[in-house]
Amino acid sequence: MSRLVRLKSVSSTQTAARRLAERGAPDGTLVWALRQTMGRGRMGRRWRSGPGGLYVSWLLRPKFPPERLADFSLACGAAAAAALRDAAKIEMAVKPPNDVLVLCADGRYRKICGILCEASGGASSLDWLVVGIGVNVNNAPPLRRAVSLRALTGRRVGLETVLLAVMRRMTRARRAGDFV
């Protein structure tokens, strides 16, 4: 991480990170909010972002070409799934293009994490890439479709612990996949 911007509340970490990107913020800048008032996922879908969840956007200035974005998004999903599996001691699955799911006791898969990649650039290069990561940690997401780490483990989980685990895995995946 080059720089950490920590906020109590923001409309969207993704929007904040995009603004920072347009102002020249460095590769590795991380925007972290304890709450989002207008969190979003793919195709403008709403992401419930109340207190207790992890809401971060990671600004990158990658050198890889735009055609590798889908691969990078999947690598981020796999990295998040591995970090959450380690935290909960429960197997996680990646549902392309951007969801991390867990098989719950009732036999249903529920979403625990979403990844949103947004980029700016031309046909052959990227100016910036913002990776939004939303994780249900201690919050109470809609039970039919989602689950939190707290519900899975029966205990509160530190947001900082989850943040560090996810970012370590994603940084490792970025380097290993030559997504620098």
N, C-alpha and C positions, 0 to 999 in steps of 0.2 A: 504494500500500500504506500503510495506516495504521500497521500494527504487524506485525512479523515474529517468529514463534515458531519457533525452529529447534531440532530435537530429533535426538539420535543415533538413538534407536529409540522407537517408540510402537506400541501395538496397532493404531491406525488414525488417520490424520490427520483423517479425516472425523468420527470419534467425538470427538477432541480439539477440533475446531472447533465441533461441536455444543454441547459443554459450555461453551466460551467464549461462544458465542451466547446460551445460556441464562443466563449470568452477566453479560450486557450488553456484551460486547466490541464495539468499534466496527466500522462498515462498512470493509471493506478489509483486515481482519486476515487474515494468511496463516500457516498452519501448515505447516511443511516438515520432513519427517523423512528421514533417510538410509536408514532401514529401517522397515518395518512388519511386525509379527508376525501381524496379522490383517487385512491389507488386503482390501477388498472392492469389488465392482462392483455393477451392477444385479442385483436379485433375489437379493441375498446371495451372489452368486458370488465365489469367492476370486480375489484379484488377487495374483499372486506379487510380493513386494516386498522382495527381497534387496538388498544393497549394489550401488550402481551405477545404480539407477533414480532417477527423479524422482517423489517422492510429496508432493503438496501439496493443501491444502484452503483455499479462498478464502471467507471469510465476508463476506456482503453483507447489507445492510439495504435492499432495493430498495423503490421506490415503485410499481413496475409491478404490475398485478393478476395473481393466480395463473394465469389463463388464458394468460398469455404465457410461462409457464415452458418449454413445449416449444420455442417459438421461441428463447428464450434459450439453452437447452441446445444447439440446433443452431448458433447463432451462436458459442458457445464451441468446439464441435467444429471449425467452419470456421476459427476463429482459431488453434486449436492446429495444425491441418493446415497453415495458411500458415506459421506459425513453424517447424514441423519441415521443411517443404519448403525454406525458406530455409537451414536448418542443414545439410540433407543434399543439397541440390541435386537432389532426386528428387521427382517428383509424388506427392502424397498425396491420398487420397479419404476423405470422411466417409461412414460407414455409419450412418444414423439408427437409433436415437436418440443413440448416444453413443460410437461407435468411430471412430478414425482408422486407416486402412489404407494399406498401400503395396504396389504391384505389384512382386513380387520377380522376379529373373532366371529363376526356374523357371516363371513364368507364374501363380503363385498370389498371392492377396492375403493379407497377414499383418497382424496388429494391432500397431501401434506405440504407441498411446495410447488410453486410455479416460477418459471424462468421466462423473462421477456427480453429479447435482443432487438435493439433498434440502432440503426447505423446511418451515417451520412458520408457521402463520397461520390466518386464517379464510377464508371464502368470497370476500371482496372485497379482502383485503390480506394481505401477507406480513410476518411479524415478522422472519424471517431466511431466508437462502438460503445453503447451503454447496455450493460447486462443488468436487468432488474431481477431481484431475487426476493420472493416473498415466502416466508416459512411460518406455518402455524406452530407456534412454540407453546405458549401458556394461554393463548386466547381461546375463545369458544367459537369456532367456525360452525357454519350450518352442518348439523350432524349427518344429514342424508348423503352429502357429497364430499365432506371433508372431515379431517381429524387433526388433532394437535399432538405434539410430543408429550405434553402433560397428560392427555387422555390415554396415550399408549403406555406411558411409564408409571402413571399414578403419582408423579411428583413434579414440582416446579423445576424447570430447566433454565439455567442462566442464559440470557440472550447473548452475552459476550462470549460464552463458551460455544454456542452454536455458530455465531458469527465467525469466530476464529477457525473453527473446524471446517466450515463451508469455504471460507476464503483460502485456507491452506490447500484444500483439495482442488479448488478451482485454479489456483496459481500453479499447482503441480500439473494439472491437466493442460493448462495453457502452454507450459514449457514442453511437456512430453509430446504434445500434438503439434509442436512447432506453430503455435498460434500467437507468436510474439509480434 
